[in-house]
């Protein structure tokens, strides 16, 4: 039996930069986890809550904004592989957004049993179940794991016909949501890389103009409470590095 520490990242507004990712399960573990969910979850009637449709619209806006921003940037210092993939495949993302909107009309949530308790309170039960599946396969959807997960869930709690029909729609909605979360992280990474580049440009400028003043720059960095995240550090040291910049530490 799984403890609650294995539960995935839910719809927590403080974690919107994190993709849906829990502990990676094999087929047997997925089945056991589905049994656990089915025993714990209690469903209620359909809801008038249109959160999923409004969230889809918001996700589209955020993804379009990011794509436009990347394309409009002139001579970027660095483009991550994830950003490059997103821009190259944005036409496919748009297609899936339109398909999701077409197959999930605003009234659809009324026809699907909802979950009355957190973390999916007010959302369709099939959506919550599918987020759990996506979280524990690292968004790598395949027929074997998908079938095993939902079959195991239904050994405890049968799903309605409408819910079974909605599985492909939920997968599309959640994968779009996941992309939005990845983009949020990419935007944060870019801000931190830009900050690192700003400091390295300043160091380069001071080193050329007045090397003895480097100590002042380092002191300013120490006071600035910089993030020192992976994005910041990698960008900082991707700039042609000269050890003499930091002779002031010696």
FENGIHU-V609997 format. One line per field, one symbol per residue. phi: phi as a letter, one per 30 degrees, with the letter a starting at -180 (. if undefined). psi: psi as a letter, one per 40 degrees, with the letter a starting at -180 (. if undefined). burial: 1 if it has 24 or more other ideal C-beta (glycine too) atoms within 12 Angstrom, else 0. Layout:
phi->???
psi->???
burial->???
//
This chain:
phi->.cdddcdddcdcddbdccddbcddcdeddeddddeddddddbcbdebddceddddddddddddddddddddddchddabdedddddddcddddddddddddddbddddddcceccdcdcceiceedddddeddedcbhicdbddddddddddeddcbdcdddddddeeddededddeddddddeddddddeddddddddddddddddddaedceedddddddddhddhdeddddddcddecbedecdddd
psi->iiieeeiihaghdefeehihhahhiaddddddddddddddihiaiiiehfdddddddddddddddddddddehhfidhhiddddddddedddddddddddddegidedddehiiheiiefheihdddddddddddeefeghidddddddddddeddhiiidddddedddddddddddddddddddddddddddddddddddddddddddgdeedddddddddeefidfidddddddedhhhhdedfeed.
burial->0100001111100001101111001000111111111101101001101011101100110111011001000000010101100110010010011001100100011011111000110111111111111111101010001101111111001010001001101111111111111111111111011011111101100110000001001000100000000011001100100000100000
//
